């Protein structure tokens, strides 16, 4: 199976050099070029923005549910207001986490 794994990695042509030592397959990654760093940075930012968009979509969905609960008299105005605050705080906290992770990843890519 070692030979098959080594051949599969080499056949993928992803710029990885492969060596085998007994039962161990080692793949050596080349250093990142500046162009590749920029591509990865863009990808990180794109994924972060997609996560923010999903968070906003969930927030909007929760807000609609709160409004419908208020309209159906299942929740009071105060409960709806507090619910909206909690939802917004959760979205804000998630956005802060996303920003922190993006900063860490971008710094890591520049090393």
C-alpha positions as a Markdown table, in Angstrom:
| # | Residue | x | y | z |
|---|---|---|---|---|
| 1 | Unk | 0.0 | 0.0 | 0.0 |
| 2 | Unk | 3.0 | 2.3 | 0.6 |
| 3 | Unk | 3.9 | 2.4 | -3.1 |
| 4 | Unk | 0.3 | 3.1 | -4.1 |
| 5 | Unk | 0.0 | 6.0 | -1.6 |
| 6 | Unk | 3.3 | 7.4 | -2.8 |
| 7 | Unk | 2.3 | 7.1 | -6.5 |
| 8 | Unk | -1.1 | 8.7 | -5.8 |
| 9 | Unk | 0.5 | 11.7 | -4.1 |
| 10 | Unk | 3.0 | 12.2 | -6.9 |
| 11 | Unk | 0.3 | 11.8 | -9.5 |
| 12 | Unk | -1.7 | 14.6 | -7.9 |
| 13 | Unk | 0.9 | 17.0 | -9.1 |
| 14 | Unk | 0.4 | 19.5 | -6.3 |
| 15 | Unk | 4.0 | 20.4 | -6.0 |
| 16 | Unk | 4.7 | 18.0 | -3.1 |
| 17 | Unk | 7.9 | 15.9 | -3.0 |
| 18 | Unk | 7.4 | 12.5 | -1.4 |
| 19 | Unk | 9.7 | 10.1 | 0.4 |
| 20 | Unk | 9.1 | 6.8 | 2.2 |
| 21 | Unk | 10.9 | 5.5 | 5.2 |
| 22 | Unk | 9.7 | 2.1 | 6.3 |
| 23 | Unk | 6.0 | 2.5 | 7.2 |
| 24 | Unk | 6.1 | 6.3 | 7.0 |
| 25 | Unk | 5.3 | 8.5 | 4.0 |
| 26 | Unk | 6.7 | 12.0 | 4.2 |
| 27 | Unk | 5.4 | 14.8 | 2.0 |
| 28 | Unk | 7.5 | 17.9 | 1.8 |
| 29 | Unk | 5.7 | 21.1 | 1.0 |
| 30 | Unk | 7.7 | 23.9 | -0.8 |
| 31 | Unk | 7.8 | 27.3 | 0.7 |
| 32 | Unk | 4.9 | 29.6 | -0.2 |
| 33 | Unk | 5.5 | 32.1 | -3.0 |
| 34 | Unk | 4.2 | 35.7 | -2.6 |
| 35 | Unk | 1.6 | 35.0 | -5.2 |
| 36 | Unk | 0.3 | 31.9 | -3.4 |
| 37 | Unk | 0.3 | 33.9 | -0.1 |
| 38 | Unk | -2.0 | 36.5 | -1.7 |
| 39 | Unk | -4.3 | 33.8 | -3.1 |
| 40 | Unk | -4.6 | 32.2 | 0.3 |
| 41 | Unk | -5.2 | 35.5 | 1.9 |
| 42 | Unk | -8.0 | 36.2 | -0.5 |
| 43 | Unk | -9.5 | 32.8 | 0.2 |
| 44 | Unk | -9.3 | 33.4 | 4.0 |
| 45 | Unk | -11.1 | 36.7 | 3.6 |
| 46 | Unk | -13.7 | 35.2 | 1.3 |
| 47 | Unk | -14.5 | 32.3 | 3.7 |
| 48 | Unk | -14.7 | 34.8 | 6.6 |
| 49 | Unk | -17.2 | 37.0 | 4.7 |
| 50 | Unk | -19.3 | 33.9 | 3.8 |
| 51 | Unk | -19.4 | 33.1 | 7.6 |
| 52 | Unk | -20.5 | 36.6 | 8.4 |
| 53 | Unk | -23.2 | 36.4 | 5.7 |
| 54 | Unk | -24.5 | 33.1 | 7.2 |
| 55 | Unk | -24.5 | 34.7 | 10.7 |
| 56 | Unk | -26.6 | 37.6 | 9.4 |
| 57 | Unk | -29.0 | 35.2 | 7.7 |
| 58 | Unk | -29.5 | 33.3 | 10.9 |
| 59 | Unk | -30.0 | 36.6 | 12.8 |
| 60 | Unk | -32.6 | 37.7 | 10.3 |
| 61 | Unk | -34.4 | 34.3 | 10.6 |
| 62 | Unk | -34.4 | 34.7 | 14.4 |
| 63 | Unk | -35.7 | 38.2 | 14.2 |
| 64 | Unk | -38.6 | 37.1 | 12.0 |
| 65 | Unk | -39.4 | 34.3 | 14.5 |
| 66 | Unk | -39.5 | 36.9 | 17.3 |
| 67 | Unk | -41.7 | 39.2 | 15.3 |
| 68 | Unk | -44.1 | 36.4 | 14.5 |
| 69 | Unk | -44.2 | 35.3 | 18.2 |
| 70 | Unk | -45.0 | 38.9 | 19.2 |
| 71 | Unk | -47.8 | 39.1 | 16.5 |
| 72 | Unk | -49.2 | 35.8 | 17.7 |
| 73 | Unk | -49.2 | 37.1 | 21.3 |
| 74 | Unk | -46.9 | 34.2 | 22.3 |
| 75 | Unk | -44.3 | 36.7 | 23.6 |
| 76 | Unk | -44.5 | 40.1 | 25.2 |
| 77 | Unk | -42.8 | 43.2 | 23.7 |
| 78 | Unk | -40.2 | 43.1 | 26.4 |
| 79 | Unk | -39.4 | 39.4 | 25.7 |
| 80 | Unk | -39.0 | 40.2 | 22.0 |
| 81 | Unk | -36.8 | 43.2 | 22.7 |
| 82 | Unk | -34.5 | 41.1 | 25.0 |
| 83 | Unk | -34.5 | 38.3 | 22.4 |
| 84 | Unk | -33.4 | 40.7 | 19.7 |
| 85 | Unk | -30.6 | 42.0 | 22.0 |
| 86 | Unk | -29.4 | 38.5 | 22.7 |
| 87 | Unk | -29.4 | 37.6 | 19.0 |
| 88 | Unk | -27.5 | 40.7 | 18.1 |
| 89 | Unk | -24.9 | 40.2 | 20.9 |
| 90 | Unk | -24.4 | 36.6 | 19.6 |
| 91 | Unk | -23.9 | 37.9 | 16.0 |
| 92 | Unk | -21.5 | 40.6 | 17.2 |
| 93 | Unk | -19.5 | 38.0 | 19.3 |
| 94 | Unk | -19.3 | 35.7 | 16.3 |
| 95 | Unk | -18.1 | 38.5 | 14.1 |
| 96 | Unk | -15.4 | 39.4 | 16.6 |
| 97 | Unk | -14.3 | 35.7 | 16.7 |
| 98 | Unk | -14.2 | 35.6 | 12.9 |
| 99 | Unk | -12.0 | 38.8 | 12.8 |
| 100 | Unk | -9.6 | 37.4 | 15.4 |
| 101 | Unk | -9.3 | 34.2 | 13.4 |
| 102 | Unk | -8.7 | 36.0 | 10.2 |
| 103 | Unk | -6.0 | 38.2 | 11.7 |
| 104 | Unk | -4.3 | 35.1 | 13.1 |
| 105 | Unk | -4.5 | 33.2 | 9.8 |
| 106 | Unk | -3.2 | 36.2 | 7.8 |
| 107 | Unk | -0.3 | 36.7 | 10.2 |
| 108 | Unk | 0.5 | 33.0 | 9.9 |
| 109 | Unk | 0.5 | 33.2 | 6.1 |
| 110 | Unk | 3.0 | 36.0 | 6.1 |
| 111 | Unk | 5.5 | 34.0 | 8.1 |
